[in-house]
Structure formats: C-alpha cells, structure tokens
Amino acid sequence: MNWTRRGAPGQIPDSFVLVFVLFSHSEEVVSLSPELLSLLVCPKSKAPLEYHAGPPEVLVCRESRLVYAVHDGIPIMLVDEATPLDEAVYPPPKD
C-alpha cells in the first residue's frame, strides 16, 4: 500500500480519518451491592450465585456449572453468554 500525503505540511488531509480508542486499566473493582446479589439467581437453574470479585468480576452457578460475566458492575445474566465453569479457576468456597 502506498500512502501519499496531500495538503499543506502539518495538516491532516481530509481523506484521512483518525480514530483513537483509549482504554484505561483501573485497579478499582466494581462490586455488586449485597441487595442485588441477594435477588439474583441463575436464569437456567434458579439456583443461588456465588460472587467472585476477580478480576474478572463474575457470578458463578455451581448447579448449572456456568459463569456469568459482570461488566462495569452490570451482571450479564444470559445463558447463551455464560461460560462453562472451570473449578480450577473458580474453586468452591471453603466452609
């Protein structure tokens, strides 16, 4: 591909569109409120969910063996979007 520059030096040509996507990494963990956690159940089995602060922040259903992602404090409670539970990554809580 051969790029040529048209226009005055120091000027961005109209034929170019520059898009900058900035991602910031934050150490802050968004946590779900205890009230919301007490209301949420697995949409597949209706079983209670375990909250894992992460990263990544997730909700785990042991009965359905599914992991639901939490993005920016919003739980994604869609069975089709859930991933299979890997107990090596999310071990059962110790009693």
C-alpha positions in Angstrom: 0.0 0.0 0.0 1.4 3.4 -1.0 0.5 6.3 1.2 0.9 9.8 -0.2 0.3 13.0 1.6 -1.6 15.8 0.1 -2.2 19.2 1.6 0.0 21.6 3.5 2.7 20.3 5.8 1.5 19.8 9.3 -2.1 19.5 8.1 -4.1 16.3 8.2 -5.6 15.6 4.8 -9.4 15.4 4.6 -9.2 11.9 3.1 -7.8 10.6 6.4 -9.9 9.8 9.4 -8.0 9.2 12.6 -9.7 7.3 15.3 -8.1 6.8 18.7 -9.6 4.3 21.1 -8.3 4.7 24.5 -8.7 2.0 27.1 -7.8 2.6 30.7 -6.9 -0.1 33.1 -8.3 0.5 36.6 -7.3 -1.3 39.7 -10.7 -0.4 41.2 -13.0 -3.4 41.4 -16.7 -2.7 40.8 -18.7 -4.6 43.3 -22.3 -5.5 43.2 -24.5 -4.4 46.0 -25.4 -7.1 48.6 -29.1 -6.3 47.9 -28.7 -7.1 44.2 -26.7 -10.2 44.9 -29.5 -11.5 47.3 -32.1 -11.1 44.4 -30.1 -12.6 41.6 -30.4 -16.3 40.7 -29.1 -18.4 37.8 -31.5 -17.9 34.9 -31.1 -21.6 33.9 -31.5 -23.4 37.2 -32.8 -20.7 39.6 -30.0 -21.6 42.0 -28.1 -19.1 44.1 -25.0 -17.5 42.6 -21.5 -17.0 44.1 -19.9 -13.6 43.6 -16.2 -13.5 42.7 -14.6 -10.1 42.7 -12.0 -11.1 40.2 -10.5 -9.9 38.1 -12.5 -10.7 36.1 -15.6 -10.0 38.1 -18.1 -12.9 37.7 -21.1 -14.7 39.2 -20.8 -18.5 39.4 -23.6 -21.1 39.5 -22.4 -24.4 40.8 -25.7 -26.2 40.0 -25.7 -25.2 36.3 -21.9 -25.1 36.1 -22.0 -21.7 34.4 -20.0 -18.5 34.9 -21.8 -15.1 34.2 -19.6 -12.1 33.5 -20.1 -8.7 35.2 -19.2 -5.7 33.0 -18.9 -2.3 34.7 -21.0 -3.5 37.6 -23.7 -5.0 35.3 -24.2 -8.7 35.5 -24.8 -10.3 32.1 -27.4 -12.9 33.0 -27.8 -14.5 29.6 -27.4 -18.3 29.5 -26.1 -18.0 25.9 -23.4 -15.6 27.1 -22.3 -17.6 30.1 -19.1 -19.7 30.0 -18.7 -23.3 31.4 -17.4 -23.4 35.0 -13.8 -24.4 35.4 -13.4 -25.3 39.1 -9.6 -24.8 38.8 -10.3 -21.1 38.1 -13.2 -20.7 40.5 -12.8 -23.3 43.2 -15.7 -24.0 45.6 -15.7 -21.8 48.7 -14.2 -23.3 51.8 -16.7 -23.9 54.6 
